Amino acid sequence: MSENNNTKVTRGVTLRTPKDIRRVCQRIVSKAFQQGEELQHSGRISQLMGCWLRAYELDDLAEIKQRLAKLENLQERKT
C-alpha cells in the first residue's frame, strides 16, 4: 500500500496504511468499552471491527505478495 500516495486526513488522523486504519478502529472501540457504551454502539462497533479485519487482511495480502515475488525471483535464477 506504500505506492498509494493519496493521504486522507480525518480530524488530525493520517490514514496511509491499513495499520493506520486498524489503529483508529481500535481506539474508537476501546473508548466505547471504557465508557461502558458498547451496547448502545454495538452496530457501529461491529462495523468498525469489520473495517479492522479488512485492513488486517490487506496487510497480510501485501506480505504474501512480497513473499511470492521473492519466490518467483529465486525460481527465475534457478532456470
N, CA, C and O atoms as a CHARMM CRD file, in Angstrom:
* protein
*
  316
    1    1 MET  N      0.80600  -1.18400   0.00000 PROA 1      0.00000
    2    1 MET  CA     0.00000   0.00000   0.00000 PROA 1      0.00000
    3    1 MET  C      0.86000   1.26100   0.00000 PROA 1      0.00000
    4    1 MET  O      0.32100   2.36700  -0.06000 PROA 1      0.00000
    5    2 SER  N      2.15400   1.12300   0.06400 PROA 2      0.00000
    6    2 SER  CA     3.00900   2.29400   0.09100 PROA 2      0.00000
    7    2 SER  C      3.00700   3.02800  -1.24100 PROA 2      0.00000
    8    2 SER  O      3.38300   4.19900  -1.29700 PROA 2      0.00000
    9    3 GLU  N      2.58700   2.35700  -2.32400 PROA 3      0.00000
   10    3 GLU  CA     2.55700   3.01300  -3.61100 PROA 3      0.00000
   11    3 GLU  C      1.40200   4.01300  -3.72200 PROA 3      0.00000
   12    3 GLU  O      1.37900   4.82300  -4.64900 PROA 3      0.00000
   13    4 ASN  N      0.45100   3.96700  -2.79600 PROA 4      0.00000
   14    4 ASN  CA    -0.67400   4.89300  -2.79400 PROA 4      0.00000
   15    4 ASN  C     -0.26600   6.15500  -2.04800 PROA 4      0.00000
   16    4 ASN  O     -0.12700   6.13600  -0.82500 PROA 4      0.00000
   17    5 ASN  N     -0.07500   7.24500  -2.77100 PROA 5      0.00000
   18    5 ASN  CA     0.36700   8.49300  -2.15700 PROA 5      0.00000
   19    5 ASN  C     -0.78500   9.39900  -1.77000 PROA 5      0.00000
   20    5 ASN  O     -0.55900  10.49300  -1.25200 PROA 5      0.00000
   21    6 ASN  N     -2.02400   8.96600  -2.01000 PROA 6      0.00000
   22    6 ASN  CA    -3.17500   9.76100  -1.60900 PROA 6      0.00000
   23    6 ASN  C     -3.34400   9.63500  -0.10200 PROA 6      0.00000
   24    6 ASN  O     -3.59800   8.54700   0.41500 PROA 6      0.00000
   25    7 THR  N     -3.20300  10.74900   0.59400 PROA 7      0.00000
   26    7 THR  CA    -3.30400  10.74600   2.03900 PROA 7      0.00000
   27    7 THR  C     -4.64500  11.32700   2.45400 PROA 7      0.00000
   28    7 THR  O     -5.04100  12.39600   1.98900 PROA 7      0.00000
   29    8 LYS  N     -5.33300  10.62300   3.32500 PROA 8      0.00000
   30    8 LYS  CA    -6.60400  11.10000   3.84000 PROA 8      0.00000
   31    8 LYS  C     -6.37700  11.55000   5.27600 PROA 8      0.00000
   32    8 LYS  O     -5.83200  10.80500   6.09000 PROA 8      0.00000
   33    9 VAL  N     -6.79700  12.76800   5.58000 PROA 9      0.00000
   34    9 VAL  CA    -6.65900  13.28800   6.92800 PROA 9      0.00000
   35    9 VAL  C     -8.05300  13.51500   7.49100 PROA 9      0.00000
   36    9 VAL  O     -8.84700  14.26600   6.92400 PROA 9      0.00000
   37   10 THR  N     -8.34500  12.86000   8.61300 PROA 10     0.00000
   38   10 THR  CA    -9.63500  12.97700   9.24900 PROA 10     0.00000
   39   10 THR  C     -9.41800  13.40100  10.69300 PROA 10     0.00000
   40   10 THR  O     -8.85000  12.64500  11.48100 PROA 10     0.00000
   41   11 ARG  N     -9.85300  14.57700  11.04200 PROA 11     0.00000
   42   11 ARG  CA    -9.73000  15.09800  12.40300 PROA 11     0.00000
   43   11 ARG  C     -8.32000  14.93800  12.95200 PROA 11     0.00000
   44   11 ARG  O     -8.13100  14.52700  14.09700 PROA 11     0.00000
   45   12 GLY  N     -7.34500  15.26300  12.13500 PROA 12     0.00000
   46   12 GLY  CA    -5.96800  15.20000  12.58300 PROA 12     0.00000
   47   12 GLY  C     -5.34100  13.82500  12.51200 PROA 12     0.00000
   48   12 GLY  O     -4.21100  13.64900  12.96800 PROA 12     0.00000
   49   13 VAL  N     -6.03500  12.83900  11.95300 PROA 13     0.00000
   50   13 VAL  CA    -5.51500  11.48300  11.83800 PROA 13     0.00000
   51   13 VAL  C     -5.15900  11.22600  10.38400 PROA 13     0.00000
   52   13 VAL  O     -5.98700  11.41700   9.49300 PROA 13     0.00000
   53   14 THR  N     -3.93700  10.79600  10.14500 PROA 14     0.00000
   54   14 THR  CA    -3.49700  10.50000   8.79100 PROA 14     0.00000
   55   14 THR  C     -3.67300   9.01300   8.52100 PROA 14     0.00000
   56   14 THR  O     -3.20000   8.17000   9.28400 PROA 14     0.00000
   57   15 LEU  N     -4.35500   8.70300   7.43200 PROA 15     0.00000
   58   15 LEU  CA    -4.59700   7.30700   7.05500 PROA 15     0.00000
   59   15 LEU  C     -3.81700   7.00400   5.78200 PROA 15     0.00000
   60   15 LEU  O     -4.22400   7.39200   4.68700 PROA 15     0.00000
   61   16 ARG  N     -2.70200   6.31600   5.93300 PROA 16     0.00000
   62   16 ARG  CA    -1.87600   5.95800   4.78700 PROA 16     0.00000
   63   16 ARG  C     -1.81100   4.45900   4.55900 PROA 16     0.00000
   64   16 ARG  O     -1.67000   3.99900   3.42500 PROA 16     0.00000
   65   17 THR  N     -1.91100   3.71500   5.61700 PROA 17     0.00000
   66   17 THR  CA    -1.74800   2.26300   5.51100 PROA 17     0.00000
   67   17 THR  C     -2.88500   1.56200   6.23500 PROA 17     0.00000
   68   17 THR  O     -3.58500   2.17900   7.03800 PROA 17     0.00000
   69   18 PRO  N     -3.07500   0.27500   5.95800 PROA 18     0.00000
   70   18 PRO  CA    -4.07200  -0.49700   6.70200 PROA 18     0.00000
   71   18 PRO  C     -3.80100  -0.48000   8.21400 PROA 18     0.00000
   72   18 PRO  O     -4.73200  -0.53900   9.01700 PROA 18     0.00000
   73   19 LYS  N     -2.53300  -0.40000   8.58800 PROA 19     0.00000
   74   19 LYS  CA    -2.19100  -0.34700  10.01300 PROA 19     0.00000
   75   19 LYS  C     -2.77300   0.91100  10.66600 PROA 19     0.00000
   76   19 LYS  O     -3.21000   0.86600  11.81600 PROA 19     0.00000
   77   20 ASP  N     -2.77900   2.03500   9.93400 PROA 20     0.00000
   78   20 ASP  CA    -3.37500   3.27100  10.45800 PROA 20     0.00000
   79   20 ASP  C     -4.87000   3.09200  10.68900 PROA 20     0.00000
   80   20 ASP  O     -5.41100   3.55400  11.69400 PROA 20     0.00000
   81   21 ILE  N     -5.52400   2.42900   9.76900 PROA 21     0.00000
   82   21 ILE  CA    -6.96300   2.18600   9.87800 PROA 21     0.00000
   83   21 ILE  C     -7.25600   1.29800  11.08000 PROA 21     0.00000
   84   21 ILE  O     -8.19600   1.54900  11.83500 PROA 21     0.00000
   85   22 ARG  N     -6.44900   0.26500  11.25000 PROA 22     0.00000
   86   22 ARG  CA    -6.63900  -0.62300  12.40200 PROA 22     0.00000
   87   22 ARG  C     -6.45900   0.13500  13.71200 PROA 22     0.00000
   88   22 ARG  O     -7.20400  -0.08500  14.66700 PROA 22     0.00000
   89   23 ARG  N     -5.47900   1.02100  13.75700 PROA 23     0.00000
   90   23 ARG  CA    -5.21000   1.78300  14.97300 PROA 23     0.00000
   91   23 ARG  C     -6.39400   2.67500  15.33600 PROA 23     0.00000
   92   23 ARG  O     -6.78300   2.74800  16.50200 PROA 23     0.00000
   93   24 VAL  N     -6.97000   3.35500  14.34200 PROA 24     0.00000
   94   24 VAL  CA    -8.10600   4.24300  14.59100 PROA 24     0.00000
   95   24 VAL  C     -9.32600   3.43000  15.03900 PROA 24     0.00000
   96   24 VAL  O    -10.00800   3.81600  15.98900 PROA 24     0.00000
   97   25 CYS  N     -9.60300   2.32700  14.37300 PROA 25     0.00000
   98   25 CYS  CA   -10.73600   1.47800  14.76100 PROA 25     0.00000
   99   25 CYS  C    -10.56000   0.97600  16.18900 PROA 25     0.00000
  100   25 CYS  O    -11.50300   0.98700  16.98000 PROA 25     0.00000
  101   26 GLN  N     -9.37000   0.54600  16.50600 PROA 26     0.00000
  102   26 GLN  CA    -9.10100   0.03300  17.84300 PROA 26     0.00000
  103   26 GLN  C     -9.30700   1.12600  18.90100 PROA 26     0.00000
  104   26 GLN  O     -9.86400   0.86800  19.96800 PROA 26     0.00000
  105   27 ARG  N     -8.85900   2.33200  18.59800 PROA 27     0.00000
  106   27 ARG  CA    -9.00500   3.44900  19.53600 PROA 27     0.00000
  107   27 ARG  C    -10.47400   3.74200  19.81200 PROA 27     0.00000
  108   27 ARG  O    -10.86000   3.95600  20.96200 PROA 27     0.00000
  109   28 ILE  N    -11.29600   3.75300  18.76500 PROA 28     0.00000
  110   28 ILE  CA   -12.71300   4.07000  18.92100 PROA 28     0.00000
  111   28 ILE  C    -13.43500   2.97600  19.70100 PROA 28     0.00000
  112   28 ILE  O    -14.22400   3.27000  20.60000 PROA 28     0.00000
  113   29 VAL  N    -13.17100   1.72300  19.36300 PROA 29     0.00000
  114   29 VAL  CA   -13.81900   0.60700  20.05300 PROA 29     0.00000
  115   29 VAL  C    -13.38900   0.57000  21.52000 PROA 29     0.00000
  116   29 VAL  O    -14.21900   0.34600  22.40200 PROA 29     0.00000
  117   30 SER  N    -12.11700   0.78500  21.78300 PROA 30     0.00000
  118   30 SER  CA   -11.63500   0.78700  23.16400 PROA 30     0.00000
  119   30 SER  C    -12.31400   1.87600  23.98600 PROA 30     0.00000
  120   30 SER  O    -12.67200   1.65700  25.14300 PROA 30     0.00000
  121   31 LYS  N    -12.48600   3.03800  23.38900 PROA 31     0.00000
  122   31 LYS  CA   -13.12600   4.14900  24.09600 PROA 31     0.00000
  123   31 LYS  C    -14.57100   3.80100  24.44700 PROA 31     0.00000
  124   31 LYS  O    -15.02800   4.10200  25.54900 PROA 31     0.00000
  125   32 ALA  N    -15.28600   3.17500  23.52800 PROA 32     0.00000
  126   32 ALA  CA   -16.67300   2.78500  23.79000 PROA 32     0.00000
  127   32 ALA  C    -16.74100   1.79400  24.95100 PROA 32     0.00000
  128   32 ALA  O    -17.62500   1.90000  25.80100 PROA 32     0.00000
  129   33 PHE  N    -15.82500   0.83900  24.99500 PROA 33     0.00000
  130   33 PHE  CA   -15.82600  -0.12900  26.08300 PROA 33     0.00000
  131   33 PHE  C    -15.42500   0.51800  27.41000 PROA 33     0.00000
  132   33 PHE  O    -15.98100   0.17700  28.45400 PROA 33     0.00000
  133   34 GLN  N    -14.48400   1.43200  27.38000 PROA 34     0.00000
  134   34 GLN  CA   -14.06300   2.11400  28.60400 PROA 34     0.00000
  135   34 GLN  C    -15.19900   2.94200  29.19500 PROA 34     0.00000
  136   34 GLN  O    -15.32300   3.06300  30.41400 PROA 34     0.00000
  137   35 GLN  N    -16.01700   3.50300  28.33000 PROA 35     0.00000
  138   35 GLN  CA   -17.13400   4.32500  28.79000 PROA 35     0.00000
  139   35 GLN  C    -18.37800   3.48800  29.08500 PROA 35     0.00000
  140   35 GLN  O    -19.40200   4.02900  29.50100 PROA 35     0.00000
  141   36 GLY  N    -18.29500   2.17500  28.87300 PROA 36     0.00000
  142   36 GLY  CA   -19.43400   1.29900  29.13400 PROA 36     0.00000
  143   36 GLY  C    -20.57400   1.48900  28.15300 PROA 36     0.00000
  144   36 GLY  O    -21.72800   1.22500  28.48800 PROA 36     0.00000
  145   37 GLU  N    -20.27000   1.94000  26.95300 PROA 37     0.00000
  146   37 GLU  CA   -21.30300   2.22000  25.95000 PROA 37     0.00000
  147   37 GLU  C    -21.27100   1.23200  24.78500 PROA 37     0.00000
  148   37 GLU  O    -21.74500   1.53600  23.69000 PROA 37     0.00000
  149   38 GLU  N    -20.70900   0.04600  25.03200 PROA 38     0.00000
  150   38 GLU  CA   -20.57900  -0.90700  23.93100 PROA 38     0.00000
  151   38 GLU  C    -21.92700  -1.40400  23.42200 PROA 38     0.00000
  152   38 GLU  O    -22.06400  -1.67800  22.22900 PROA 38     0.00000
  153   39 LEU  N    -22.92400  -1.52700  24.29400 PROA 39     0.00000
  154   39 LEU  CA   -24.23600  -1.99600  23.84800 PROA 39     0.00000
  155   39 LEU  C    -24.97200  -0.93600  23.03800 PROA 39     0.00000
  156   39 LEU  O    -25.64300  -1.25400  22.05600 PROA 39     0.00000
  157   40 GLN  N    -24.84800   0.31800  23.44800 PROA 40     0.00000
  158   40 GLN  CA   -25.52000   1.39900  22.72400 PROA 40     0.00000
  159   40 GLN  C    -24.92000   1.58300  21.32600 PROA 40     0.00000
  160   40 GLN  O    -25.60800   2.02100  20.40400 PROA 40     0.00000
  161   41 HSD  N    -23.65500   1.25100  21.17800 PROA 41     0.00000
  162   41 HSD  CA   -22.96400   1.44300  19.90000 PROA 41     0.00000
  163   41 HSD  C    -22.56500   0.11300  19.25700 PROA 41     0.00000
  164   41 HSD  O    -21.60000   0.05400  18.49400 PROA 41     0.00000
  165   42 SER  N    -23.29700  -0.93500  19.56100 PROA 42     0.00000
  166   42 SER  CA   -22.90900  -2.26200  19.08400 PROA 42     0.00000
  167   42 SER  C    -22.87200  -2.35800  17.55700 PROA 42     0.00000
  168   42 SER  O    -22.00200  -3.03100  17.00500 PROA 42     0.00000
  169   43 GLY  N    -23.79400  -1.70200  16.87600 PROA 43     0.00000
  170   43 GLY  CA   -23.79000  -1.72000  15.41000 PROA 43     0.00000
  171   43 GLY  C    -22.56300  -1.03800  14.83700 PROA 43     0.00000
  172   43 GLY  O    -21.94300  -1.53600  13.89700 PROA 43     0.00000
  173   44 ARG  N    -22.22300   0.08900  15.40300 PROA 44     0.00000
  174   44 ARG  CA   -21.03500   0.82600  14.95600 PROA 44     0.00000
  175   44 ARG  C    -19.76700   0.03700  15.26700 PROA 44     0.00000
  176   44 ARG  O    -18.84300  -0.02800  14.45600 PROA 44     0.00000
  177   45 ILE  N    -19.74200  -0.55800  16.45300 PROA 45     0.00000
  178   45 ILE  CA   -18.57500  -1.35400  16.83800 PROA 45     0.00000
  179   45 ILE  C    -18.41200  -2.53200  15.89000 PROA 45     0.00000
  180   45 ILE  O    -17.29600  -2.84900  15.47800 PROA 45     0.00000
  181   46 SER  N    -19.51000  -3.17700  15.54300 PROA 46     0.00000
  182   46 SER  CA   -19.46100  -4.29600  14.60800 PROA 46     0.00000
  183   46 SER  C    -18.91400  -3.85400  13.25500 PROA 46     0.00000
  184   46 SER  O    -18.09500  -4.55100  12.65700 PROA 46     0.00000
  185   47 GLN  N    -19.35900  -2.71500  12.78100 PROA 47     0.00000
  186   47 GLN  CA   -18.88400  -2.18600  11.50500 PROA 47     0.00000
  187   47 GLN  C    -17.39100  -1.85400  11.57600 PROA 47     0.00000
  188   47 GLN  O    -16.64800  -2.14600  10.63900 PROA 47     0.00000
  189   48 LEU  N    -16.95000  -1.24500  12.68000 PROA 48     0.00000
  190   48 LEU  CA   -15.53500  -0.93000  12.85100 PROA 48     0.00000
  191   48 LEU  C    -14.68700  -2.19000  12.91000 PROA 48     0.00000
  192   48 LEU  O    -13.57700  -2.22200  12.37700 PROA 48     0.00000
  193   49 MET  N    -15.20600  -3.22800  13.55600 PROA 49     0.00000
  194   49 MET  CA   -14.46200  -4.48700  13.61600 PROA 49     0.00000
  195   49 MET  C    -14.32800  -5.10500  12.23100 PROA 49     0.00000
  196   49 MET  O    -13.31100  -5.72400  11.91800 PROA 49     0.00000
  197   50 GLY  N    -15.35400  -4.93700  11.40300 PROA 50     0.00000
  198   50 GLY  CA   -15.25300  -5.39700  10.02100 PROA 50     0.00000
  199   50 GLY  C    -14.19200  -4.62600   9.25000 PROA 50     0.00000
  200   50 GLY  O    -13.44000  -5.20700   8.46700 PROA 50     0.00000
  201   51 CYS  N    -14.13200  -3.31800   9.47200 PROA 51     0.00000
  202   51 CYS  CA   -13.09000  -2.49800   8.84400 PROA 51     0.00000
  203   51 CYS  C    -11.71000  -2.91000   9.33700 PROA 51     0.00000
  204   51 CYS  O    -10.76400  -2.99700   8.55400 PROA 51     0.00000
  205   52 TRP  N    -11.59900  -3.16200  10.63200 PROA 52     0.00000
  206   52 TRP  CA   -10.32300  -3.58200  11.22700 PROA 52     0.00000
  207   52 TRP  C     -9.86000  -4.88700  10.57900 PROA 52     0.00000
  208   52 TRP  O     -8.69800  -5.03200  10.20000 PROA 52     0.00000
  209   53 LEU  N    -10.79900  -5.83500  10.45900 PROA 53     0.00000
  210   53 LEU  CA   -10.46200  -7.12800   9.88200 PROA 53     0.00000
  211   53 LEU  C    -10.02600  -6.99100   8.42900 PROA 53     0.00000
  212   53 LEU  O     -9.06400  -7.63300   8.00700 PROA 53     0.00000
  213   54 ARG  N    -10.71300  -6.17400   7.67300 PROA 54     0.00000
  214   54 ARG  CA   -10.34900  -5.95800   6.26100 PROA 54     0.00000
  215   54 ARG  C     -8.95900  -5.32900   6.14400 PROA 54     0.00000
  216   54 ARG  O     -8.17400  -5.71300   5.27600 PROA 54     0.00000
  217   55 ALA  N     -8.65700  -4.37300   7.00600 PROA 55     0.00000
  218   55 ALA  CA    -7.33500  -3.75200   6.99800 PROA 55     0.00000
  219   55 ALA  C     -6.26400  -4.78400   7.35900 PROA 55     0.00000
  220   55 ALA  O     -5.17300  -4.77400   6.78900 PROA 55     0.00000
  221   56 TYR  N     -6.57100  -5.66100   8.29300 PROA 56     0.00000
  222   56 TYR  CA    -5.64800  -6.73100   8.68200 PROA 56     0.00000
  223   56 TYR  C     -5.39100  -7.65800   7.49100 PROA 56     0.00000
  224   56 TYR  O     -4.25400  -8.05400   7.23700 PROA 56     0.00000
  225   57 GLU  N     -6.45200  -7.99900   6.76900 PROA 57     0.00000
  226   57 GLU  CA    -6.31700  -8.85100   5.59200 PROA 57     0.00000
  227   57 GLU  C     -5.45900  -8.17900   4.52300 PROA 57     0.00000
  228   57 GLU  O     -4.66600  -8.84500   3.85800 PROA 57     0.00000
  229   58 LEU  N     -5.60900  -6.87900   4.35700 PROA 58     0.00000
  230   58 LEU  CA    -4.80300  -6.15500   3.36300 PROA 58     0.00000
  231   58 LEU  C     -3.32300  -6.18500   3.73200 PROA 58     0.00000
  232   58 LEU  O     -2.46900  -6.31300   2.85500 PROA 58     0.00000
  233   59 ASP  N     -3.01400  -6.06800   5.01900 PROA 59     0.00000
  234   59 ASP  CA    -1.61700  -6.17700   5.46400 PROA 59     0.00000
  235   59 ASP  C     -1.06800  -7.55800   5.14700 PROA 59     0.00000
  236   59 ASP  O      0.05500  -7.68800   4.66000 PROA 59     0.00000
  237   60 ASP  N     -1.86300  -8.59200   5.42300 PROA 60     0.00000
  238   60 ASP  CA    -1.42400  -9.95400   5.13300 PROA 60     0.00000
  239   60 ASP  C     -1.23600 -10.16200   3.63300 PROA 60     0.00000
  240   60 ASP  O     -0.29000 -10.82600   3.21000 PROA 60     0.00000
  241   61 LEU  N     -2.12600  -9.60100   2.83700 PROA 61     0.00000
  242   61 LEU  CA    -2.03100  -9.73900   1.38900 PROA 61     0.00000
  243   61 LEU  C     -0.75300  -9.10000   0.87300 PROA 61     0.00000
  244   61 LEU  O     -0.08900  -9.65900   0.00000 PROA 61     0.00000
  245   62 ALA  N     -0.40000  -7.93200   1.40500 PROA 62     0.00000
  246   62 ALA  CA     0.84300  -7.27500   0.98300 PROA 62     0.00000
  247   62 ALA  C      2.05100  -8.13800   1.32100 PROA 62     0.00000
  248   62 ALA  O      2.98700  -8.24400   0.52900 PROA 62     0.00000
  249   63 GLU  N      2.02600  -8.75300   2.49600 PROA 63     0.00000
  250   63 GLU  CA     3.13000  -9.63000   2.89500 PROA 63     0.00000
  251   63 GLU  C      3.21000 -10.86000   1.98900 PROA 63     0.00000
  252   63 GLU  O      4.30200 -11.28300   1.61000 PROA 63     0.00000
  253   64 ILE  N      2.07600 -11.42200   1.64900 PROA 64     0.00000
  254   64 ILE  CA     2.03600 -12.59500   0.76100 PROA 64     0.00000
  255   64 ILE  C      2.58000 -12.23200  -0.62300 PROA 64     0.00000
  256   64 ILE  O      3.31200 -13.01600  -1.22700 PROA 64     0.00000
  257   65 LYS  N      2.22600 -11.05300  -1.12200 PROA 65     0.00000
  258   65 LYS  CA     2.73500 -10.60400  -2.42100 PROA 65     0.00000
  259   65 LYS  C      4.24900 -10.47500  -2.41000 PROA 65     0.00000
  260   65 LYS  O      4.91200 -10.85200  -3.37600 PROA 65     0.00000
  261   66 GLN  N      4.80200  -9.94200  -1.32100 PROA 66     0.00000
  262   66 GLN  CA     6.25400  -9.81300  -1.21200 PROA 66     0.00000
  263   66 GLN  C      6.92000 -11.18200  -1.19700 PROA 66     0.00000
  264   66 GLN  O      7.93200 -11.39800  -1.86400 PROA 66     0.00000
  265   67 ARG  N      6.35000 -12.09400  -0.43900 PROA 67     0.00000
  266   67 ARG  CA     6.92800 -13.43800  -0.35200 PROA 67     0.00000
  267   67 ARG  C      6.85100 -14.15400  -1.71000 PROA 67     0.00000
  268   67 ARG  O      7.78600 -14.85700  -2.09500 PROA 67     0.00000
  269   68 LEU  N      5.75000 -13.97600  -2.42200 PROA 68     0.00000
  270   68 LEU  CA     5.59100 -14.59000  -3.73200 PROA 68     0.00000
  271   68 LEU  C      6.61100 -14.02100  -4.71400 PROA 68     0.00000
  272   68 LEU  O      7.19600 -14.75900  -5.50700 PROA 68     0.00000
  273   69 ALA  N      6.81900 -12.71700  -4.66000 PROA 69     0.00000
  274   69 ALA  CA     7.80100 -12.09200  -5.55400 PROA 69     0.00000
  275   69 ALA  C      9.19900 -12.64400  -5.29500 PROA 69     0.00000
  276   69 ALA  O      9.95500 -12.88800  -6.23600 PROA 69     0.00000
  277   70 LYS  N      9.54500 -12.84100  -4.03200 PROA 70     0.00000
  278   70 LYS  CA    10.84800 -13.41300  -3.69900 PROA 70     0.00000
  279   70 LYS  C     10.98100 -14.83200  -4.23500 PROA 70     0.00000
  280   70 LYS  O     12.01900 -15.20500  -4.78200 PROA 70     0.00000
  281   71 LEU  N      9.92500 -15.61700  -4.07200 PROA 71     0.00000
  282   71 LEU  CA     9.95200 -16.98900  -4.58500 PROA 71     0.00000
  283   71 LEU  C     10.07800 -17.01200  -6.10500 PROA 71     0.00000
  284   71 LEU  O     10.81100 -17.83000  -6.66000 PROA 71     0.00000
  285   72 GLU  N      9.36200 -16.11500  -6.77200 PROA 72     0.00000
  286   72 GLU  CA     9.45100 -16.05300  -8.23300 PROA 72     0.00000
  287   72 GLU  C     10.85000 -15.65600  -8.67000 PROA 72     0.00000
  288   72 GLU  O     11.36100 -16.20100  -9.64900 PROA 72     0.00000
  289   73 ASN  N     11.48100 -14.72200  -7.97200 PROA 73     0.00000
  290   73 ASN  CA    12.84500 -14.32300  -8.30300 PROA 73     0.00000
  291   73 ASN  C     13.81700 -15.47700  -8.11400 PROA 73     0.00000
  292   73 ASN  O     14.71100 -15.68000  -8.93500 PROA 73     0.00000
  293   74 LEU  N     13.64600 -16.22500  -7.04800 PROA 74     0.00000
  294   74 LEU  CA    14.50300 -17.39200  -6.81600 PROA 74     0.00000
  295   74 LEU  C     14.30100 -18.43400  -7.90800 PROA 74     0.00000
  296   74 LEU  O     15.26000 -19.05200  -8.37100 PROA 74     0.00000
  297   75 GLN  N     13.06300 -18.62300  -8.31300 PROA 75     0.00000
  298   75 GLN  CA    12.76300 -19.59600  -9.37000 PROA 75     0.00000
  299   75 GLN  C     13.40000 -19.17700 -10.69300 PROA 75     0.00000
  300   75 GLN  O     13.93900 -20.00900 -11.42300 PROA 75     0.00000
  301   76 GLU  N     13.33500 -17.88200 -10.99300 PROA 76     0.00000
  302   76 GLU  CA    13.93200 -17.38100 -12.22900 PROA 76     0.00000
  303   76 GLU  C     15.45200 -17.55500 -12.22800 PROA 76     0.00000
  304   76 GLU  O     16.03900 -17.84900 -13.26900 PROA 76     0.00000
  305   77 ARG  N     16.07100 -17.38200 -11.10900 PROA 77     0.00000
  306   77 ARG  CA    17.52900 -17.52700 -11.00600 PROA 77     0.00000
  307   77 ARG  C     17.96000 -18.98100 -11.19900 PROA 77     0.00000
  308   77 ARG  O     19.04100 -19.24800 -11.72300 PROA 77     0.00000
  309   78 LYS  N     17.12000 -19.90800 -10.77900 PROA 78     0.00000
  310   78 LYS  CA    17.45000 -21.33200 -10.90700 PROA 78     0.00000
  311   78 LYS  C     17.33600 -21.81100 -12.35300 PROA 78     0.00000
  312   78 LYS  O     18.01300 -22.76200 -12.74400 PROA 78     0.00000
  313   79 THR  N     16.49300 -21.16600 -13.14200 PROA 79     0.00000
  314   79 THR  CA    16.31900 -21.62000 -14.52700 PROA 79     0.00000
  315   79 THR  C     17.18200 -20.87700 -15.50300 PROA 79     0.00000
  316   79 THR  O     17.13900 -21.15500 -16.70100 PROA 79     0.00000
